[in-house]
Amino acid sequence: MSETTDRQGAALRGRAEIDLGALRGNVRALRARLAPGAALMAVVKADAYGHGAIPCARAAVEAGATWLGTATPQEALALRADAGLPDDVRIMCWLWTPGGPWQEAIEAGLDVSVSGMWALEEVVAAARRAGRPARVQVKADTGLGRSGCRPGRDWEELIGAALRAEGEGLLRITGLWSHFACADEPGHPSIAAQLTVFKEMTAYAEEQGVRPEVRHIANSPATLTLPEAHFDLVRTGIALYGISPGPELGTSADLGLRPVMTLSASLALVKDVPGGEGVSYGHHYTTPGDTTLGLVPLGYGDGVPRHASGTGPVLIDGKWRTVAGRIAMDQFVVDLGGDRPAAGSDAVLFGPGDDGEPTAEDWAQAAGTIGYEIVTRIGSRVPRVHRNG
C-alpha cells in the first residue's frame, strides 16, 4: 500500500483508496472484448481520471495494455520519465498548442497528434532540431467537431505534407485516428456516419502511401459495444476505472467492470440538535425534529460536487444518509436521524458497492453530471492510497 501524502493529518480527514487489482481486472475484461488483432490503449490523462497516473499506468501495462494515452505532452513526458515502463510501451499525447514541447516529445519517443498544418510545421521543425524523426499520428475530424482535420481539401493537404516530411526522414506517420461523438448512445445515427467517414479518410491516406502502425477511433463505449470500430487499437478511459461510460450501456456490474476508487472520510463531529435547526449555508435544510447531525470533513474544495447539496448519498454506520443542506468548501453535514456513530467513524461517499455504499454513478445522478467528472474532480487535498499494487 502506498499513498501520495503522510497519513497523519490529511489522510485521517479523508482518503481515496485505489484498488489496482480491480484496474488490472478491468483491463483484462476489456481485452477479452477486443476484435482479433486489436490492441488496448489505457488512457491515463488527468492523473488517470483522478486515480494516480503512474501507479495506474504500471498496473494497466501489467495487465496487457501496450499503449498509454494522455491529453497533454507534459502528462506523457512525466510517464516516460518516472513510470519505469518497458521500452516497447508506446505513449501518445494529443492536446497540443503552438509552442508546445515538440522536441522533448520527439526525444522521449512519444507519439504526437497533428490535426492541422501549423502543428505539422512545428513538429517538423522540432524534428530537424532533434536530429531524429518524430512519431506522428494524424487526427481526422469525422464529426465530433473538436480537434482533427476535416475531410476534403484540408485532409488532402495535411496528408500530402506529412508524406513529404516522411520522405525526408523527418517523421514517421504511425497512426490515423479519430473520436466518436455519441458512442455512449447505442444506435445514434452519428456513429455509423462517423465510421463511414473514418474509413474513407484512412483509405485516402493509405492510397497516397501512408502505412500506419495503428488506426483507431474506439473510446470506452465503442470498445464495449462496437467491435466493428476496434480496427488496430482501442482507447479505453473511464471503463478502465470501472465506471460505466453511460447509463444507456448499463451499470459497471452489467458491463463486467469493477469501480477502482473508494472515497471516504472520518466523521469529525456528531451532535444532538433540536427540531427546526437550520443546517449549513442558507439554511436550505431544517431539521424536522430532534435528531443528530454528523459532520463529514470533505467539501467542494476536495472535489465533492456542490450541485449534490441535499441529494448526495453517504454510507455511515451501515446506513445510507443524504447530504443535509449545502456542501461547503471543506465539509458537509448529514442528518443521522438520532443515530450516534462515534467521531472518527467512516463516512463512505462512494466505492464499488460491496458493502452497500453508494457508487460514483449514484453521485453522478445526484449531481446531474457523469461518473467521469465525479472521480476526476477529487482534488489533491485528498491522498490517494494505492493497494493491491
N, C-alpha and C positions, 0 to 999 in steps of 0.2 A: 504494500500500500504506500502511495506517495501523495503529496499534495503540494500546492503552489505556495502556501504560506504556513507559518507556525501555527500549530493547533491552539496555542494559548491565545486568548482574546478573540480574534475574528472567527476562528474555527468553532469556538464554543457558541457563538451567536448564530451562525448558520453555515451550511455547507452543501455543496453539490457533489454527491457521490457518483462516480463514473465507472460503470461496470464494463471493463474492457473485454471480459469474456462474452458478454452479450453482444458487443460490437463485432467481435470475431464471428459469433454465430450468425449475425445478420449478414455479414459478408458472404459466408458460406451459403446461406439460404438464397441470397441474390444471385450468386454464381450458378447455383443449381437451376435457375430460371433462364439462363442465357442461351441464345441461339448458338448452334455449333460454330466454333471459331471466334466468337466474340470474347473480348477481354473486359475487365472491370476497372474503371477509374473510381477511386474513393475521393470524393470531394471534401476537402478539409478547410475550406475557406472560412473566414470569420471565426478563427480559432476553433475549427471543427464544430461549427454551429454552437459554440459556447462550451464544448466538451474538452477542449485542450488539444491543439493541433498535433503536437509532436507525439504524445503517447497514443493518440488515436491513429495517426498515420502509421506508426510502427505496428499497432495491432492489426490494422487493415491489411498491411503487406504480409504479415504473418499468416493471415487467413486466405491469402491468394490474390489480393489486388496487385496489379502490375503497373498501374498508373496512379498518380495523385494529382488532384486538381485544386487550384486556388484561384481566387479572383485577382489579387494584386501581386505584382512581382516581388514586393517586399515579403509577403507571406511565403512565396515559393523559395526565395533566397534563404529565408530562415530555416525552412525544412531541409534544403540541401546542405546547409552549414551545420545544423545541430541535431538532426534526427537520426544520424547513424544508419542510413538506409543503404541497402545493396546498390551497387553502381548501376545495375540494369533496371532499376525502378525509374520510370520516366515521370517528370513533374512538369505540368502545364499550368500556365497562368494566362489570363485573358483580359483583364481590365487595365488597359494602358491609356495614358495621356501623354501629350507631347512633352519631350524632355525626360522621359522615364529612363530607368536604369537598364537600357538595352544591352550595353556592353557587358555589364555584370551578369546579366541573364545568359548571354551567349557563352561567357567564360565558365559559367556554372553548368552549362549543358541543358538549360531549361528549354522547353518548347514554349514559344511565344505566339500569341494570336495576332493576326493582322486583319483588319476589316476595311482598310482604305489605303489610298496611295500615300498619305502623309506618314502612316505607320510603316509602310514598306520602305519608304525612303529613309526613315530614321534607323530601321533595323539594318538596312544595307550599309549605311554609313558606320554604324557601330561594328558591323562585321569586318569592315575594312580596318578599323582601329584595332580590333581584337586579333586580327590575323587568323581568324578561323570562321567557318561558315555557321550561320545561325540556323537553328531548328525552328521552322516557321509553319504554323497551321493557319490556313486561310479560312476565315469565317464567312458563311453565307447567311444573309438575312432572308429566310424563306417565309417570313410572315409574322415574326414576333415584333418587329418594328423597333428593336433596340440596336445593339451593335451588330456588325455584319454588313457585308456588301450586297447591295440589291442585284437581282438578276438583270441581264441585259448588258448594255454598253459598259457600265461600271465594272461588272464582273469580268467581262472580256478584257478590259484594260488592266485590271488588277492581276488576273491570271497571266496575261502576257508579260507584264513587268516582272512578276515573280519568277516566271520561267527564264527570262533573260538573266536575272540575277543568279538563278540556279546554274545557268550555263557558264557564268563567270566564276563559279565556285564560291559565291558569297553567302549562299543559303541552301538549305535542303527543305523542300516542301514536304513536311512529314504528315500533314493532316488536312482534311477538308471537313468542316463541321458546321453545325447549326444548332438551334434550340427551339423546342416546341413552345407554343403559347398556351395551349389548352389541353395538354396531355392528361391532366388530372380530371378532365370531364369526358369520360368514355363516350365515343360516338360524336363528339363535336366535329362539325364539318371542316374546321381548320386543320385537323390532324391529317386527314388524307390529302388535303390540298398542300400542306407543307411537305409531306413525304414526296409528293409528285415533284414539287419544285426542287427539293434537295436532290432527288435522283437526276433531274435534268441538269442542275448546276454542276454536280460532280461528274456527270457524263461529259459535259462540255470540257471541263478541266482535264479529264483523262484523255479525251480526243486530242487535246492540244499537247499532250505529253506529260502531264502530271502523273506521278506514280506515288501516291500517298501511302504511308505506313498504315494509317487508320482513317476511316470515315466514321463520323459519329454525330448523332442527333438526339439519342435517347437519354432523358433525365430519369429521375426515380420513377415517376408514374409510368413513363413509356417502358422502362425496364420491366415493370410489374405486369403491364397489360398489352404491350405491342411488340411481340417478338420480331415482326417484320421490320421494325425500326432499329434493331440491335446492330446491324452492319458489323463493323470490326471492333467496336468499343462502345460501352455504355458508361454514362457518368452518373453515379449514384451519390446523392447528397443526403437528404433528410431520411431516406429509408435506412441508410447505414446506422442511424442513431435510434432506430426502432420506432419511428413516428410515421403514421400514415401520411402520404402526400395529399390526401384529400378525403373528405367524408364519403364521396361517391365511390371510392375504391374500397371502402371498408375500414375497419379498425386495424391497429397494429396486429392484434391477435389473428384477425381474419387473414392477414397477409403473411402470417408466419414470422413476424418480426417482434423483437423484444426491446422495449424502451431502455436506453442506456443510462440516462440521468435520473437521479433521485434528489430532489431539493427539499431540505428540511431545516428547521431551526429549533432552538431551545426556548421554551416558554420563559419570558423574562419576568412575568408577574401574573398572579391570579388573585382577584379580589372580589369581595361581595359588594353589590350595588343595589339600590332600591329601584323600583319601577319608576318610569318617567325620566330616567337619566339619559341625557344626550351623550352620544359617543362619537368621538373624533371630530375633525373639522366640519363645520357647517351643520352639525347635529342632524345629519341625514338619517341617522338611526337613533331611535329612542327605545330604551329597554321596556318591554311590555309588562314587566312585573319584577319582583325581587329575583335576582339572578347572580351569576358570577361571570366576570369578564376575564379573558386571557389576552395577554399582550405578546404578540409574535414579533420579534425584532428584525424583520426584513421589510423593505418597502420599495417604492419605485426607484430609489437610488441604488437598489440592488437588482433592479430589473423586474420586480413584481409589478404587473401592469395596473396602473391606476384605474383603467377602464373596467377592471374587475371589482371595483368597490361595490360592496353589497351583494356580490354574486360569487366571488372566488371561493372554491372549496378547500378545506384543510382537514386532515385526519389528526385528531388529538384524542388520546386515551381510548382508541378503538372506535371513535365515532366521527362521522363527517360533521364538520362545522362550516359555517359560512362567514366570510368577512362581514363584520358589523360596521357600517359607516365607511368613510373614505379611507383608502390606503394612503398613508403619508410617506414621506421620503425614506424614513428609516424603520417604520413599524406599522403594524395594523392590529386591530382588535377583533376578537371573535367572542360571540356570546356563548358561554359554556352551559347555559341553561340550568345552573345550580350545581353542576359537577365541579369538583375541586382537584384536578390533577396538580401535582407538585410543580413548583417552579423548577425549570430545567427539563421538564418532560418534553418529548419530541412532538413537534408540530410538522407533519409531513405535507408539503404543498402538492407535490406530485412525484410519481415514480412509476414502476411497471404495473402496479395494481395488485401485486401478490397478496398484500395484507389488507386489501380493501381501500387503499389510499387512492386519491384522485390521480389522473394521468395528465400529461401535458395537453392532451386533446381536450380534457374536461376544462382546463384553464383557458384554452383557446375559445371554446364555446362561451365560457363565462365572460371573456373579454371582447368577444366579437372579432377575433382575429384567427390566425392559423398557428398550428403547432410549431412551425419553423420559428416564428417570432418568439414564442414562449421560452424556448431553450436558448436561442441565440442571444436574447437580450439580458440574460443573467450576467450581472456585472462582475468586475474584478474584485470587488469587496467580498465576494463570496468565494472562499477557497474551493478548489477542485480536489477531491480526494479520489485518486485512481486506484481501483482494486482489480484483482484478477489479471494483473499485468505480467 
